[in-house]
């Protein structure tokens, strides 16, 4: 039976994004599958022209911004596989946490149970200046 969950982003400052809704074919999924579905959907939305600037899970690095500027030069197609790889890397480096309900997940291959009404939160951690 398919399960529908709300997915949102949150920062350590308490900012919370508008939730998006994703459907999964089963209530038992891995964290990796949650990240994949979320990244795939947001890249597909962007590539179909749903937004001018890409507001994805993974943001450009500080080095990339300093070299290329903060704004994207022109609207371009985004490769979901590259974004997915970056998101998984961020999760493994603990700069991105995935919470299912109120519980923090521990690994990409962890199997979680998605239940009706449970929220999935992507929490981005930002390094402190000077720390």
C-alpha positions in Angstrom: 0.0 0.0 0.0 1.4 3.4 -1.0 2.1 5.9 1.8 2.2 9.7 1.4 4.5 11.8 3.6 5.3 15.5 4.0 8.9 16.4 3.6 10.4 19.8 4.7 13.7 21.5 5.3 14.7 23.0 8.6 17.8 24.9 9.7 19.4 25.0 13.2 18.1 28.6 13.4 14.6 27.2 13.3 13.7 28.2 9.8 11.3 25.7 8.2 10.4 25.4 4.5 7.0 24.8 3.0 6.5 21.0 3.0 6.4 19.0 -0.2 4.4 15.8 -0.4 6.0 12.5 -1.7 4.4 9.1 -2.3 6.3 5.9 -1.5 5.2 2.5 -2.7 5.8 0.9 0.7 5.9 2.1 4.3 9.3 0.4 4.7 12.0 2.5 3.0 15.7 3.2 3.5 17.0 6.7 4.2 18.8 6.5 0.9 15.4 6.0 -0.9 13.9 9.0 0.9 16.8 11.2 -0.2 16.6 9.8 -3.7 12.9 10.5 -4.1 13.1 14.0 -2.7 16.1 15.0 -4.8 14.6 13.4 -8.0 11.3 15.3 -7.5 12.8 18.7 -6.8 15.1 18.4 -9.8 12.3 17.3 -12.1 10.2 20.2 -10.9 13.1 22.6 -11.7 13.8 21.1 -15.1 10.2 21.4 -16.0 10.4 25.1 -15.3 8.6 25.2 -12.0 11.1 27.8 -10.7 13.7 30.1 -12.1 16.4 29.4 -9.5 17.2 25.9 -8.2 16.2 25.7 -4.6 17.5 22.2 -4.0 18.6 20.2 -1.0 22.3 20.7 -1.8 23.5 24.3 -2.2 26.7 25.4 -4.0 29.8 25.4 -1.8 31.4 28.7 -0.6 34.3 28.2 -3.0 31.9 27.7 -5.9 29.9 30.8 -5.0 33.1 32.9 -4.7 34.3 31.7 -8.2 30.9 31.9 -10.0 28.9 34.4 -8.0 25.9 33.7 -5.9 23.4 33.7 -8.7 23.1 31.1 -11.4 24.1 32.6 -14.8 21.1 31.3 -16.7 18.4 28.7 -16.1 19.9 25.3 -16.8 19.0 21.7 -16.6 20.1 20.1 -13.3 21.4 16.5 -13.2 19.4 14.7 -10.5 22.1 11.9 -10.1 24.8 14.5 -9.3 22.5 16.2 -6.8 21.6 12.9 -5.3 25.3 12.0 -4.9 26.0 15.3 -3.2 23.1 14.9 -0.8 24.2 11.4 0.2 27.7 12.8 0.7 26.3 15.6 2.9 24.4 13.0 4.9 27.5 10.9 5.4 29.6 13.9 6.5 26.8 14.8 9.0 26.1 18.2 7.5 22.6 17.0 6.6 20.4 15.0 9.1 17.2 13.2 8.2 14.6 13.0 10.9 11.6 10.7 10.6 9.1 12.0 13.0 11.1 13.1 16.0 13.8 10.4 15.5 17.2 11.0 13.8 18.2 8.4 11.3 21.7 6.8 11.6 22.7 5.6 8.2 21.7 5.7 4.5 20.8 2.0 4.6 18.7 2.2 7.7 15.1 1.0 7.1 12.5 3.3 8.5 8.7 2.9 8.7 6.7 5.7 7.2 3.3 6.0 8.8 0.4 8.2 7.9 0.9 11.7 9.4 4.7 11.3 10.0 6.9 14.2 8.8 10.3 13.7 7.3 12.6 16.6 8.1 15.9 17.4 6.4 18.0 19.4 8.9 21.0 21.3 7.4 23.8 21.9 9.8 26.0 24.9 9.2 29.6 25.1 10.5 30.1 27.9 13.1 32.5 30.7 12.1 35.7 30.3 14.0 34.8 26.8 15.2 
